[in-house]
Amino acid sequence: MPNRPSTLICAAIGVLSLLAAMPARAAVEESTRIGGIDVVVWTPSAGGQRHLPVLLFSHALYLCPTQSRYLTRALADAGYLVVAPRHGDSSCSLSIEPGLSRWSAKPSPMWTEDDYRDRADDIRTVVDALPRDARYRDVADMGRLALAGHSLGGYTVLGLGGAWPSWRLPGVRAIVALTPYSLPFQRSDGLSRLSVPTMYQVGTLDPVFTMPIEQFAYDRTPAPKYLVEISWASHLAWTDLGMSGRDAIVEYATAFLDQYVKDEPEAAALKLARPGVSGYRRD
């Protein structure tokens, strides 16, 4: 990944800023603050539900909490309380805003637990504050907690799962890493320290992120683990800019979370590759 935002990422920021203004069609969406952190929260469209499993979503570098509405909305309507904090590098405007956290200039093998620790701190703060927040304490079942993240958000949630030991977040039951930036963990072999079930999703048109997962990260990750390769999916397929593979992305993520967070029986989707999936591994 380049040391400055690529033209693609800059264009994505502009388009996503427009999509962010569009109302959600199903799950109820609210922009608010939890524990002093700006967040976007999705709850099931049925409303009035209590003791929902909680999913924290970490957005990609320079993008924003609403970048993947099609996915966060679908997971909320599958019965999850979805909370996406706005990290310090987030930009939902047409340009990279002054004062944002910047892409680390260090080569990825030289990254340490200090790189983007602020993202982990954001999620930890929200998790700690949710059960004390009068709006959510009867809605959030903190005993059923999961993490999901895209790109640098995937790096963030892998770190919280134990890939960076000092980041480890107690109580996490599952991690969904969506085409994550995994290179920083190769030198430290941090992925071997993951302590929760993990699903990786990658794309056939995203070799920069996909190859390290398929050639290193998946093998170093302890079981239970899953690797889903989405056909014709670029790096932005996991955002509202992408159209390829949405059904598969949602179906596999939901089935995985339902099994490991809700303790539901294994869904058919987790037993084999469905149409639109070019590669599937599970161990």
C-alpha positions in Angstrom: 0.0 0.0 0.0 1.4 3.4 -0.9 2.7 5.9 1.7 0.0 8.4 0.6 -3.6 7.9 -0.4 -3.9 6.6 -3.9 -6.1 8.2 -6.5 -8.6 5.4 -6.0 -8.9 6.1 -2.2 -9.3 9.8 -2.8 -12.1 9.1 -5.3 -13.7 6.7 -2.9 -13.8 9.3 -0.2 -15.7 11.7 -2.5 -18.3 9.1 -3.6 -18.7 7.7 -0.1 -19.3 11.2 1.3 -22.3 11.4 -1.0 -23.5 7.9 -0.1 -23.2 8.8 3.6 -26.0 11.3 3.2 -28.4 8.7 1.8 -30.9 7.3 4.4 -30.8 3.6 5.3 -33.7 1.7 3.9 -34.0 -1.1 6.4 -32.1 -1.1 9.7 -32.5 1.9 11.9 -29.4 4.1 11.6 -28.3 6.8 14.1 -25.2 9.0 14.4 -24.4 9.7 18.0 -21.6 9.6 20.6 -20.7 6.7 22.9 -18.0 7.2 25.5 -17.1 10.5 23.9 -16.5 8.8 20.5 -18.4 9.7 17.4 -20.2 6.5 16.1 -22.9 5.3 13.8 -25.2 2.7 15.3 -27.5 0.3 13.4 -30.4 -1.6 15.1 -32.8 -4.1 13.6 -35.7 -2.5 11.7 -38.2 -4.4 13.8 -37.3 -2.2 16.8 -37.8 -2.7 20.5 -35.4 -5.6 20.7 -33.3 -6.3 23.8 -30.1 -8.1 24.6 -28.7 -8.1 21.0 -25.3 -9.4 20.2 -22.9 -6.6 19.6 -20.7 -6.1 16.5 -18.1 -3.3 16.4 -17.1 -2.3 12.8 -13.8 -0.6 12.0 -13.7 1.4 8.8 -10.8 1.6 6.3 -8.1 4.2 6.3 -9.5 7.7 5.4 -13.1 6.3 4.9 -15.9 6.6 7.4 -18.3 4.5 9.6 -21.0 4.5 6.9 -18.6 3.2 4.1 -20.2 -0.3 4.1 -23.9 0.4 4.7 -25.1 -2.6 2.7 -23.2 -4.9 5.1 -23.7 -3.1 8.4 -27.4 -2.7 7.7 -27.8 -6.4 6.7 -26.1 -7.5 9.9 -28.3 -5.3 12.0 -31.4 -6.8 10.4 -29.9 -10.2 11.1 -30.2 -9.3 14.8 -27.0 -7.5 15.7 -26.4 -4.2 17.4 -23.8 -2.8 15.0 -21.6 0.1 16.1 -19.0 1.8 13.9 -16.7 4.3 15.6 -15.2 7.2 13.6 -11.5 6.8 13.8 -9.0 9.7 13.8 -8.1 9.1 10.1 -11.7 9.2 8.9 -12.8 11.6 6.2 -16.4 11.7 5.0 -15.8 14.9 3.0 -14.6 15.4 -0.6 -10.9 15.8 0.5 -8.4 14.5 3.0 -9.1 16.8 6.0 -6.2 18.6 7.8 -5.2 17.0 11.1 -6.2 13.5 10.2 -4.0 10.6 11.3 -1.7 9.8 8.4 -0.6 6.6 6.7 2.5 5.3 8.5 5.7 5.9 6.5 7.3 2.9 8.1 7.6 -0.3 6.0 4.9 -2.7 7.2 7.4 -5.2 8.6 8.6 -2.5 11.0 5.1 -1.7 12.4 4.7 -2.3 16.1 1.8 -2.3 18.6 2.0 1.5 18.6 1.0 1.9 14.9 -2.7 2.9 14.8 -3.2 2.1 18.5 -5.7 5.0 18.6 -8.0 2.8 16.5 -7.9 0.0 19.0 -8.4 2.6 21.8 -11.6 3.9 20.0 -13.1 0.4 20.0 -12.1 -0.4 23.5 -13.7 2.9 24.7 -17.0 2.2 23.0 -17.1 -1.4 24.3 -16.5 -0.1 27.8 -19.1 2.6 27.5 -21.9 0.6 25.9 -23.2 -1.2 29.0 -23.1 2.1 31.0 -25.0 4.1 28.3 -28.7 4.3 29.2 -29.7 4.1 25.6 -28.0 0.8 25.0 -27.4 -1.0 28.2 -30.6 -3.0 27.8 -30.1 -3.5 24.1 -26.5 -4.6 24.1 -25.5 -8.1 25.2 -21.8 -7.6 25.9 -21.4 -11.3 26.5 -21.9 -11.8 22.7 -19.3 -9.5 21.2 -17.8 -9.6 17.7 -15.5 -7.4 15.6 -15.4 -6.7 11.9 -13.2 -4.4 9.9 -12.2 -3.6 6.3 -8.7 -2.9 5.1 -6.9 -1.0 7.9 -10.0 -1.8 9.9 -9.2 -5.4 9.4 -5.7 -4.8 10.7 -7.4 -3.1 13.7 -9.7 -6.0 14.6 -7.0 -8.6 14.1 -4.8 -6.6 16.6 -7.7 -6.6 19.1 -8.1 -10.3 18.6 -4.6 -10.8 20.0 -2.3 -10.3 17.0 -0.9 -7.4 19.0 -0.9 -8.8 22.6 -1.3 -5.4 24.3 -4.4 -4.7 22.2 -6.2 -7.9 23.1 -9.9 -7.1 23.9 -11.4 -9.6 26.4 -14.8 -11.1 25.5 -14.5 -11.1 21.7 -16.2 -14.2 20.3 -15.5 -13.8 16.6 -13.6 -11.7 14.1 -14.5 -10.9 10.5 -11.5 -9.5 8.7 -12.6 -8.0 5.3 -9.6 -7.9 2.9 -7.4 -6.8 5.9 -4.0 -5.2 5.8 -2.1 -8.1 7.3 1.5 -7.5 6.4 2.5 -5.8 9.7 1.8 -9.1 11.5 4.2 -11.2 9.4 7.4 -10.2 11.1 5.9 -10.5 14.6 4.0 -13.7 13.7 1.1 -12.0 15.6 -1.6 -13.9 13.8 -0.5 -17.1 15.5 -1.6 -15.5 18.8 -5.2 -14.9 17.7 -7.5 -16.5 20.2 -11.0 -16.3 18.6 -12.6 -17.8 15.5 -11.7 -15.7 12.5 -13.1 -15.3 9.0 -11.0 -13.7 6.3 -12.8 -12.4 3.2 -10.7 -11.5 0.1 -11.2 -10.7 -3.6 -9.9 -12.0 -6.8 -9.3 -8.4 -8.1 -7.5 -7.3 -4.9 -4.1 -9.1 -5.2 -2.1 -6.7 -2.9 -4.3 -7.6 0.1 -5.4 -11.1 -1.0 -2.0 -12.7 -1.6 -0.6 -12.1 1.9 -3.8 -13.6 3.4 -3.7 -16.7 1.1 0.1 -17.2 1.3 0.7 -16.4 5.0 -2.0 -15.1 7.2 -4.5 -17.8 6.9 -2.0 -20.6 7.6 -0.6 -18.8 10.7 -4.1 -18.2 12.1 -5.3 -20.8 14.7 -8.5 -22.8 14.0 -11.4 -22.4 13.8 -10.8 -20.2 10.7 -12.3 -19.5 7.3 -11.1 -18.0 4.1 -13.6 -16.8 1.5 -12.4 -15.5 -1.8 -15.1 -13.5 -3.6 -15.1 -13.6 -7.4 -14.5 -10.3 -9.3 -14.2 -8.4 -6.0 -11.8 -5.5 -5.8 -10.6 -3.9 -2.6 -13.7 -1.6 -2.5 -16.2 -4.5 -2.9 -16.7 -4.3 0.9 -17.8 -0.7 0.6 -20.9 0.8 -0.9 -18.8 1.6 -4.0 -18.5 -2.0 -4.9 -21.3 -4.1 -6.5 -19.5 -7.5 -6.9 -20.2 -10.3 -4.5 -22.4 -8.4 -2.1 -24.7 -11.4 -1.5 -21.8 -13.7 -0.8 -20.1 -11.2 1.5 -23.2 -10.8 3.6 -24.2 -14.4 3.6 -20.8 -15.8 4.8 -20.3 -13.0 7.3 -23.8 -13.6 8.8 -23.5 -17.3 8.9 -20.1 -17.2 10.6 -21.2 -14.7 13.2 -24.5 -16.5 13.9 -22.6 -19.7 14.6 -19.8 -18.3 16.8 -21.7 -15.3 18.5 -25.3 -16.5 18.6 -24.3 -20.2 19.1 -26.6 -21.2 16.2 -26.1 -24.5 14.2 -23.6 -24.3 11.4 -25.3 -22.8 8.3 -25.1 -24.4 4.9 -23.1 -21.5 3.6 -20.2 -22.4 5.8 -20.0 -26.0 4.5 -19.1 -25.2 0.9 -18.4 -22.5 -1.7 -21.5 -21.0 -3.1 -21.8 -19.4 -6.6 -19.7 -16.2 -6.7 -17.0 -17.6 -4.5 -13.9 -18.7 -6.3 -12.0 -20.1 -3.3 -13.1 -21.4 0.1 -11.1 -22.9 3.0 -12.0 -23.8 6.5 -10.1 -25.5 9.3 
